Amino acid sequence: MCKKNQLDEVKADALVTACANCRIVMEEGLEAYDMDVPILGLTELLAEHLVEEN
């Protein structure tokens, strides 16, 4: 419940993790509390912001 309160307080747009196990645990927690906060992997986040140079 502590993390839920923290997320509510800061009004997080998303969560980012580099750990697959942590992501699974966070997804389960968000589901248990019926929260709709996207979780991104760190590599996903970085890949989205890479610029291709020709």
C-alpha positions in Angstrom: 0.0 0.0 0.0 3.0 2.3 0.6 4.0 2.3 -3.0 0.4 2.9 -4.2 0.2 5.9 -1.9 3.5 7.2 -3.3 2.3 6.8 -6.9 -0.9 8.5 -6.1 0.9 11.4 -4.5 3.3 12.1 -7.3 0.8 11.3 -10.0 3.3 9.2 -12.0 2.7 9.0 -15.8 4.6 5.8 -16.0 7.1 3.5 -14.2 10.5 2.5 -15.6 12.5 -0.6 -14.6 15.5 -2.3 -16.0 14.7 -5.6 -14.2 12.2 -8.1 -15.8 11.4 -9.6 -12.4 10.6 -6.1 -10.9 8.4 -5.4 -13.9 6.3 -8.5 -13.3 5.9 -7.7 -9.6 5.0 -4.1 -10.4 2.4 -5.2 -13.0 0.9 -7.6 -10.4 0.7 -4.8 -7.8 -0.9 -2.3 -10.2 -3.4 -4.9 -11.2 -4.2 -5.8 -7.6 -4.9 -2.1 -6.8 -6.7 -1.5 -10.2 -4.2 1.2 -11.2 -3.7 2.1 -14.8 0.0 3.2 -14.9 2.1 1.9 -17.8 5.4 0.2 -17.0 8.3 0.5 -19.4 11.5 -1.4 -19.6 14.6 0.8 -19.6 15.8 -0.6 -22.9 12.3 0.1 -24.4 12.5 3.7 -23.2 16.0 4.2 -24.6 15.1 2.5 -28.0 12.1 4.9 -28.4 14.5 7.9 -28.2 17.3 6.7 -30.4 17.9 8.7 -33.5 18.8 6.9 -36.7 21.5 8.6 -38.7 22.1 7.8 -42.3 
